[in-house]
Amino acid sequence: MRNRISINSTIATISSSNITMAATSIAQTGNIADENSRLAAQEIQDYLQSRLADTSGPPSFRSLHIIDLTPSFSSSLADRQEVAKKINEACTTVGFFYITGHGIPKSICDEVFKLCDRFFNELPQSSKDAIHIKNSDQFRGYEPASYSSANDFTTKETKEAFNWGYEYGLDPTGGDGKYVELDGTSAGGKNQWPNESEIPGFYKGIADYYGKILQLCKHLFRLFALSLSLPEDYFDPLVTHPGGIARLIKYRPSSNPKPLSALNEEEEIGLGAHSDYECFTLLLQDETPGLEVLSPDGKWVSAEPVEGGIVVNVADFLMRWTNGLYKSTIHRVVNRTAKTRYSVPLFFSINYDETIETLPSCVSEENPSKYPPITAGRYVLDRLAMTVPGKY
């Protein structure tokens, strides 16, 4: 897959003294923002259904951009801005792209896939059931196949998952001591971990990977700021105790393998059509394909694994924050092969207790804000509530 990035426009940096931070305290707009979050969650679900039914758009993409992050670690602002331009094009056209040169060692990525295999295939079922997500009010722990559904029209999803979220022990910085959960009030420490004696080294392996990917997310957010004509450190105060839900996911082999081009009305949906909830997602996937992205003309485009690459996609919260400038694109997972597929996504959010308004660089007199303020954690919680009816 070739790199097809070309942006000619120059992204100017706005001085932080000339803008007002979009994030405001929950105390100022809390009740209104929480209600807005609930309405926003329902609106996006309605949009999902209408978008899947619409095939009238132009075929705007048939492949994803590949962006080498190596220059973004340079001390040269010009180098970092050049990478940011490429991110801007990818986010305004497709909403998905691959990153290479991200700095996460292959050994750490390989180890997390070994943990997937050990957790799903070696840990006794009774031990997995003991940390079932039904025991968690924050959607953490083991999720068996068919327990949740990404939308109202996929009746059965074949994936299994293990879910966890941010905690201080996983953050290389140690955190700022102010982390709160999705509801905006509960303190951290809500993860359910398997017994160390049954799966030795599991927590350490998770911590090694999570710490690296968390730091990469913060680095990417600086590039997102540059890509949006904001100061490079614009988002820094909003990710001091960030939301970071991660998952190990197992997609079982297909019982009737067929290529994407073949008509198959009995498709075994691993993860139904959906858009992600937070700011953006980083997805580590093994060599088995399965991720498919919906083009505006209603065709599914396979996001084939790229060696050494990580998939990045814009999520709904960032789409709203940018006033719709950045695309949160519908996607799904269908394992069409005879092999098991593993993936490890991290859904990155700003601090859950932050309330945001549209970014200042994304509004003008000619283009006013389309979206009211929402609270980060409440919005995600309301979206999660729709995947497991009756849970919240």
C-alpha positions as CSV (number, residue, x, y, z in Angstrom):
1,M,0.0,0.0,0.0
2,R,1.6,3.3,-1.1
3,N,1.6,6.5,0.8
4,R,-0.7,8.9,-1.1
5,I,-0.5,12.0,1.1
6,S,-0.3,15.5,-0.5
7,I,-1.2,18.7,1.2
8,N,-0.2,22.1,-0.1
9,S,-1.9,24.4,2.4
10,T,0.2,25.7,5.3
11,I,-1.1,25.4,8.8
12,A,-0.5,28.5,10.8
13,T,0.1,28.3,14.6
14,I,-2.2,30.5,16.7
15,S,-0.7,32.1,19.7
16,S,-2.2,30.7,22.9
17,S,-2.7,34.3,24.1
18,N,-5.1,34.9,21.2
19,I,-7.5,32.1,21.9
20,T,-9.7,31.0,24.8
21,M,-9.4,27.4,26.0
22,A,-12.4,25.4,24.8
23,A,-12.5,23.3,28.0
24,T,-14.5,24.8,30.9
25,S,-15.2,23.4,34.3
26,I,-18.0,21.0,34.9
27,A,-19.2,23.3,37.7
28,Q,-20.1,26.0,35.2
29,T,-22.1,23.9,32.7
30,G,-22.4,20.5,34.4
31,N,-26.1,19.7,34.3
32,I,-26.6,21.2,30.8
33,A,-23.5,19.5,29.5
34,D,-24.6,16.1,30.9
35,E,-28.0,16.4,29.3
36,N,-26.3,17.4,26.0
37,S,-24.1,14.3,26.3
38,R,-27.1,12.0,26.6
39,L,-28.8,13.7,23.6
40,A,-25.5,13.5,21.6
41,A,-25.2,9.8,22.3
42,Q,-28.7,9.2,20.8
43,E,-28.1,11.5,17.9
44,I,-24.9,9.6,16.8
45,Q,-26.8,6.3,17.0
46,D,-29.5,7.7,14.8
47,Y,-26.8,9.0,12.4
48,L,-25.2,5.5,12.3
49,Q,-28.4,3.9,11.0
50,S,-29.1,6.6,8.4
51,R,-25.4,6.5,7.2
52,L,-25.5,2.7,6.7
53,A,-28.6,3.1,4.6
54,D,-27.2,5.8,2.4
55,T,-25.1,4.8,-0.6
56,S,-25.3,8.0,-2.6
57,G,-22.0,9.5,-1.7
58,P,-18.9,9.6,-4.0
59,P,-16.2,6.9,-3.6
60,S,-13.8,9.3,-1.8
61,F,-11.3,6.6,-0.8
62,R,-10.3,3.1,-1.5
63,S,-7.2,2.9,0.7
64,L,-5.8,4.6,3.9
65,H,-3.0,7.1,4.3
66,I,0.3,5.9,5.7
67,I,2.1,8.5,7.8
68,D,5.7,8.1,9.1
69,L,5.9,9.7,12.5
70,T,9.7,9.8,12.6
71,P,10.0,13.5,11.7
72,S,7.4,14.4,14.5
73,F,10.0,13.5,17.1
74,S,12.4,16.1,15.7
75,S,13.4,19.2,17.6
76,S,12.4,21.2,14.4
77,L,8.9,22.7,14.6
78,A,8.8,22.7,10.8
79,D,9.3,18.9,10.7
80,R,6.5,18.4,13.2
81,Q,4.2,20.8,11.3
82,E,4.9,18.8,8.1
83,V,3.6,15.6,9.8
84,A,0.6,17.6,11.2
85,K,-0.3,18.6,7.6
86,K,-0.5,15.0,6.6
87,I,-2.6,14.2,9.6
88,N,-5.0,17.1,8.7
89,E,-5.5,15.6,5.2
90,A,-6.1,12.1,6.5
91,C,-8.6,13.4,9.1
92,T,-10.6,15.6,6.8
93,T,-10.9,13.1,4.0
94,V,-11.0,9.6,5.5
95,G,-10.8,9.8,9.3
96,F,-8.4,6.8,9.3
97,F,-4.7,6.4,8.7
98,Y,-1.8,4.2,9.6
99,I,1.3,5.4,11.5
100,T,4.7,4.0,11.2
101,G,7.9,5.2,13.0
102,H,5.9,5.5,16.2
103,G,8.7,4.3,18.5
104,I,6.9,1.4,20.2
105,P,9.3,-1.6,20.1
106,K,8.2,-4.7,18.1
107,S,9.0,-6.8,21.1
108,I,6.4,-5.1,23.3
109,C,3.8,-5.4,20.5
110,D,4.6,-9.1,20.1
111,E,4.3,-9.7,23.8
112,V,0.8,-8.1,24.0
113,F,-0.4,-10.5,21.3
114,K,1.1,-13.4,23.4
115,L,-1.0,-12.1,26.3
116,C,-4.1,-12.2,24.1
117,D,-3.5,-15.9,23.3
118,R,-2.8,-16.8,26.9
119,F,-5.8,-14.9,28.3
120,F,-8.4,-16.3,25.9
121,N,-7.0,-19.8,25.3
122,E,-5.2,-20.8,28.5
123,L,-7.1,-19.0,31.4
124,P,-9.9,-21.3,32.7
125,Q,-13.4,-20.1,31.8
126,S,-14.3,-19.9,35.4
127,S,-11.5,-17.5,36.0
128,K,-12.6,-15.3,33.2
129,D,-16.2,-15.4,34.4
130,A,-15.0,-14.2,37.8
131,I,-14.0,-10.9,36.2
132,H,-17.1,-10.6,34.0
133,I,-17.9,-7.0,33.0
134,K,-21.4,-7.5,34.5
135,N,-19.6,-7.1,37.8
136,S,-18.2,-3.7,36.8
137,D,-20.1,-0.4,36.6
138,Q,-17.3,1.0,34.3
139,F,-17.4,-1.7,31.6
140,R,-14.2,-3.3,32.7
141,G,-13.2,-7.0,32.7
142,Y,-14.0,-10.1,30.6
143,E,-16.6,-9.7,27.9
144,P,-17.8,-13.0,26.4
145,A,-19.1,-13.3,22.8
146,S,-22.5,-11.9,22.1
147,Y,-22.6,-10.0,25.4
148,S,-22.7,-6.6,23.7
149,S,-23.6,-5.1,20.3
150,A,-22.1,-2.0,18.7
151,N,-25.5,-1.2,17.1
152,D,-29.2,-2.0,17.2
153,F,-29.2,-4.2,14.1
154,T,-26.3,-6.6,14.7
155,T,-27.9,-9.2,16.7
156,K,-24.8,-11.4,17.4
157,E,-21.2,-10.4,17.6
158,T,-18.6,-13.2,17.8
159,K,-15.8,-11.3,19.5
160,E,-14.5,-12.0,23.0
161,A,-12.7,-9.2,24.9
162,F,-10.9,-8.1,28.0
163,N,-11.4,-4.5,28.9
164,W,-9.4,-2.2,31.2
165,G,-9.0,1.5,31.8
166,Y,-6.5,4.1,33.0
167,E,-5.0,3.6,36.4
168,Y,-2.0,5.3,38.0
169,G,0.1,2.1,38.0
170,L,-0.2,1.9,34.2
171,D,0.9,5.6,33.6
172,P,4.7,6.1,33.3
173,T,4.2,9.6,34.7
174,G,2.4,8.3,37.8
175,G,-0.5,10.5,37.1
176,D,-1.6,13.7,38.8
177,G,-3.8,12.1,41.4
178,K,-7.0,13.6,40.1
179,Y,-8.3,10.8,37.8
180,V,-12.0,10.2,37.9
181,E,-14.1,7.5,36.1
182,L,-16.6,8.0,33.3
183,D,-19.3,9.2,35.6
184,G,-17.1,12.1,36.6
185,T,-17.1,11.4,40.4
186,S,-15.8,7.8,41.1
187,A,-12.1,7.5,41.9
188,G,-9.9,5.2,39.8
189,G,-9.0,1.6,40.5
190,K,-12.0,0.0,38.9
191,N,-10.2,-2.5,36.7
192,Q,-10.7,-6.3,37.1
193,W,-7.5,-8.2,36.6
194,P,-7.1,-12.0,36.3
195,N,-5.3,-13.8,39.1
196,E,-1.5,-13.4,38.7
197,S,-0.9,-17.0,39.8
198,E,-3.0,-18.2,36.9
199,I,-1.4,-16.0,34.2
200,P,2.0,-14.9,35.5
201,G,3.3,-11.7,34.0
202,F,0.0,-10.6,32.6
203,Y,-0.2,-7.2,34.4
204,K,3.4,-6.4,33.7
205,G,3.0,-7.1,30.0
206,I,-0.2,-5.0,29.9
207,A,1.5,-2.2,31.8
208,D,4.5,-2.2,29.4
209,Y,2.4,-1.8,26.3
210,Y,-0.2,0.5,27.8
211,G,2.5,2.9,29.1
212,K,4.0,3.2,25.7
213,I,0.8,3.6,23.8
214,L,-0.4,6.2,26.4
215,Q,2.7,8.3,25.8
216,L,2.2,7.9,22.1
217,C,-1.4,9.2,22.4
218,K,-0.2,12.3,24.2
219,H,2.4,12.9,21.5
220,L,-0.3,12.5,18.8
221,F,-2.5,15.0,20.5
222,R,0.2,17.6,20.1
223,L,0.3,16.8,16.4
224,F,-3.5,17.0,16.3
225,A,-3.2,20.5,17.8
226,L,-0.7,21.6,15.1
227,S,-3.0,20.1,12.5
228,L,-5.9,22.2,13.7
229,S,-3.9,25.5,13.8
230,L,-3.6,25.5,17.5
231,P,-0.6,25.9,19.8
232,E,1.3,22.6,20.1
233,D,0.6,22.3,23.8
234,Y,-3.1,23.2,23.5
235,F,-4.4,19.9,24.7
236,D,-1.7,19.2,27.4
237,P,-3.8,20.5,30.4
238,L,-6.7,18.3,29.3
239,V,-4.8,15.0,29.4
240,T,-3.2,15.1,32.9
241,H,-5.4,12.2,33.9
242,P,-6.8,11.0,30.6
243,G,-9.4,8.5,29.8
244,G,-7.9,5.5,28.1
245,I,-10.1,2.4,27.8
246,A,-8.2,-0.5,26.2
247,R,-9.1,-4.0,25.1
248,L,-7.7,-7.3,24.1
249,I,-10.0,-8.7,21.4
250,K,-10.3,-12.2,20.0
251,Y,-12.1,-12.7,16.7
252,R,-12.7,-16.4,16.0
253,P,-12.0,-17.9,12.6
254,S,-14.8,-17.8,10.0
255,S,-16.7,-21.0,9.5
256,N,-17.2,-20.0,5.9
257,P,-14.2,-18.0,4.7
258,K,-15.0,-15.6,1.8
259,P,-13.2,-12.5,0.5
260,L,-14.8,-9.1,1.0
261,S,-15.7,-8.9,-2.7
262,A,-18.0,-12.0,-2.3
263,L,-21.7,-11.6,-1.4
264,N,-22.2,-13.3,1.9
265,E,-25.5,-12.6,3.7
266,E,-24.5,-14.9,6.5
267,E,-21.5,-12.9,7.5
268,E,-20.1,-13.6,11.0
269,I,-19.8,-10.2,12.4
270,G,-17.0,-9.9,14.9
271,L,-17.8,-6.3,15.8
272,G,-20.7,-4.6,14.2
273,A,-20.7,-1.3,12.2
274,H,-20.0,1.6,14.6
275,S,-18.0,4.7,15.1
276,D,-15.7,5.1,18.2
277,Y,-16.7,7.4,21.0
278,E,-13.7,9.2,22.4
279,C,-11.2,11.6,20.8
280,F,-9.2,9.0,18.7
281,T,-8.3,5.3,18.7
282,L,-5.0,3.6,18.3
283,L,-5.4,0.0,17.0
284,L,-2.7,-2.6,17.1
285,Q,-3.7,-5.5,14.9
286,D,-2.0,-8.8,14.1
287,E,-1.4,-10.0,10.6
288,T,-4.9,-11.3,10.1
289,P,-7.1,-8.8,8.2
290,G,-10.6,-8.0,9.3
291,L,-11.0,-4.3,9.9
292,E,-13.3,-2.7,7.3
293,V,-13.9,1.1,6.8
294,L,-17.1,2.4,5.2
295,S,-16.6,4.7,2.2
296,P,-19.2,7.4,1.5
297,D,-20.6,5.4,-1.4
298,G,-21.5,2.6,1.0
299,K,-18.7,0.2,0.1
300,W,-16.6,-1.5,2.8
301,V,-12.8,-0.9,2.3
302,S,-10.4,-3.4,3.9
303,A,-7.8,-1.9,6.2
304,E,-5.2,-4.5,5.6
305,P,-2.5,-4.8,8.4
306,V,0.7,-2.8,7.6
307,E,3.9,-4.2,9.0
308,G,5.0,-2.2,12.0
309,G,2.0,0.1,11.6
310,I,-0.7,1.1,14.0
311,V,-4.1,2.3,12.8
312,V,-5.4,5.7,14.0
313,N,-8.9,6.8,13.6
314,V,-10.8,9.9,14.6
315,A,-13.7,9.2,17.1
316,D,-17.0,11.0,17.6
317,F,-15.9,13.3,20.4
318,L,-13.1,14.8,18.3
319,M,-15.4,15.1,15.3
320,R,-17.8,17.2,17.5
321,W,-14.9,19.2,19.0
322,T,-13.7,20.1,15.5
323,N,-17.2,21.1,14.4
324,G,-17.4,18.2,12.0
325,L,-14.1,19.1,10.2
326,Y,-12.5,15.8,11.2
327,K,-14.3,12.7,10.1
328,S,-15.4,9.9,12.5
329,T,-15.8,7.1,10.0
330,I,-18.0,4.0,10.5
331,H,-16.1,0.8,10.6
332,R,-16.6,-2.9,11.6
333,V,-14.6,-6.1,11.9
334,V,-15.4,-9.3,9.9
335,N,-12.8,-12.0,10.1
336,R,-13.1,-13.6,6.7
337,T,-10.2,-16.0,7.2
338,A,-9.7,-19.4,8.8
339,K,-7.3,-17.9,11.4
340,T,-8.0,-16.4,14.8
341,R,-7.5,-12.6,14.7
342,Y,-6.3,-10.5,17.7
343,S,-6.3,-6.8,18.1
344,V,-5.6,-4.3,20.9
345,P,-7.3,-0.9,20.6
346,L,-6.9,2.0,23.0
347,F,-9.6,4.6,23.0
348,F,-8.0,7.8,24.1
349,S,-10.0,10.6,25.7
350,I,-9.3,13.9,27.5
351,N,-9.8,13.9,31.3
352,Y,-13.3,12.5,31.8
353,D,-14.3,15.5,34.1
354,E,-13.7,18.1,31.4
355,T,-16.5,19.8,29.6
356,I,-15.7,21.1,26.1
357,E,-17.0,23.5,23.5
358,T,-16.1,23.6,19.8
359,L,-12.4,24.4,19.2
360,P,-11.8,28.1,18.5
361,S,-10.0,27.4,15.2
362,C,-13.0,25.5,14.0
363,V,-15.6,28.2,14.3
364,S,-16.2,31.6,12.6
365,E,-19.0,33.9,11.8
366,E,-19.5,32.0,8.6
367,N,-19.2,28.6,10.3
368,P,-20.7,28.8,13.8
369,S,-20.6,25.9,16.2
370,K,-23.0,23.1,15.4
371,Y,-22.7,21.4,18.7
372,P,-23.5,22.4,22.4
373,P,-21.0,21.7,25.2
374,I,-20.7,18.1,26.4
375,T,-18.8,16.4,29.3
376,A,-16.2,13.8,28.1
377,G,-16.8,10.9,30.5
378,R,-20.6,11.2,30.6
379,Y,-20.7,11.2,26.8
380,V,-18.7,7.9,26.6
381,L,-20.7,6.3,29.4
382,D,-24.0,7.1,27.6
383,R,-22.6,5.6,24.4
384,L,-21.5,2.5,26.3
385,A,-25.0,2.2,27.8
386,M,-26.4,1.6,24.4
387,T,-24.2,-1.4,23.7
388,V,-25.5,-3.4,26.7
389,P,-29.2,-2.7,27.2
390,G,-30.1,-2.4,30.9
391,K,-26.6,-2.3,32.2
392,Y,-26.5,1.4,33.1
